């Protein structure tokens, strides 16, 4: 896109109430933060967060399996991407099968779209993709508060290309102004007839399952199949603008709101060796909600949790937090 076209798009979005800084409501769209690890294999039997922060995989009833990695292949201006690689094909597709890459967004971060009002704004969605061969997939915006959705198809080739999609404004159904899951960006990569046998719903409508992913290829059609994505952005306006890069520390802090993993022991400032006692660890930022805590190695016991800290009961050691303990407040 030329600089003149980029400026025109930005001005157009500003006129609609978007533009400026912090316009991207997607977190970690450049795939830079991966607290859980950079590779996970044998995926496909269940949903979850596996590698790159804030990007969740959802799968249902498929025999297909894949590997998910934070990959160094990326378009100019980026260092990382998500790579999905099929390891077990599934060419006998049952009606209820699906594979989706998704990010869930809090309602309080979406109020600028004015959804459900007469001033509702359109959604501009963009990302970079490539694969091992030509394929067609579907990007969907799913309104969890009002059970509404809209979908757009896009194509993938063997070279990095930017996909730019304009989703219309929706004057029906406002997003809740809270920290719960309101909107989901979904990339449909595989699906059975339960989601593909209708007509693709390219305008906002109450959910009809058969209209959500019509016309897609199957990621599981061959063990040669790959899918790469980075530079994911969702913003207010009719026109996708240049990806909004931000400092790594800013992205990391946003990710810590949902998931935090200790990488080193954090020793308390009080307590004596061989003495029982309490200490606490402060989270780097307030978490979205009181997290689920999973303790790493060590004899310590996690007893009290809040959005700001966790209390630890320690026996016969300096107060410390075990390595690799995790705190999960994902949507």
Phi, psi and omega in degrees: 000134180290160178298324179295318179293320179298316179296319179297319179296317181295316179297319178299319179290322177300319179296336178268001180101006179252213178075186179075196180275165181055034182276340182273117181275351175282139178257133178067036181296339177271004174061036185273332184256130180216074184295326185284343183134168185259355180207141175217130187247166176066027182278159177134339182277339183209165180270161175161177173264123189239323182225264187299130183303143174075352178254118187253144173256135177235130181219150180216124168063016182263146173273351179293147178228155184207165173250140179240128181223154164275115190250153180272352174289127184198156176289169179305132180095357179232155179248341188221159174211167165269132174243129171248131180231122180292129177246337174226119182284158176217092183260356174255088193272115175285160189299325186266009182286152172194157170220124187224135168262130189215159166225131179263138187238140178289143180299324183291346176265005186241007187295336180296341178282347178051032182299142180083009178236170178290345179261019184306141182253151175287166180248124175257122184240134179212154178190162176256137181219158166201169178207194180272344183198171179295138179204159177239129177231180183230134170259132183232140166257123183241118180271103183287334181289328187236007179052055178232157181203164175211144185229151174221137177271157176210161181249154179236138176239193183272352176246154177299132177216147179269128174265129179235119185234138177248119178256137186290163172292156179230112181275002180249128172082099179280150172285138174296142180265074182207188185265015180269169181289117179247315184232143179231125168272125183234132173252107180280124183244346182197138182196149173268182188295341178299339182239001187231000189270001180255221178240129184304127182272097184266004169235156182300135180203161170300146188297124165242111191305321185290349183258006192276327188223034184297134172091007184278154168283174177250123175298334183267018183285346182196150175286358172275347189291131172229158176214126178241144177210144174199177177062041184279129183218136172231126186215161176289131174135168180278336191238123173299137178250174180305142182303136182271095176287145177223160179303147181305317182298327178293314178297317181299317179296320177299319179293324180296342175296333185251330183205133178223130178238126177286139180247345176222156176291140180248107184274140180288166182268359178213175184105156182239152176299140181064023178236138176283152179177181180246150168211178179214160174241131176275134176289154180299331176209160175302133178278163184300323181208173175300120189280157165281129184253134175237118185279137173281205180293153177124166185266000183291157178237127175277123187244319183231138181230146170217183179287350185249337186197170173229140176266144184234134173258125187240138177238127174058043176194162170298142177304126182204163177255127182299146174303146172065021169288146182235151179227115192244118175232035181296155175286000000 
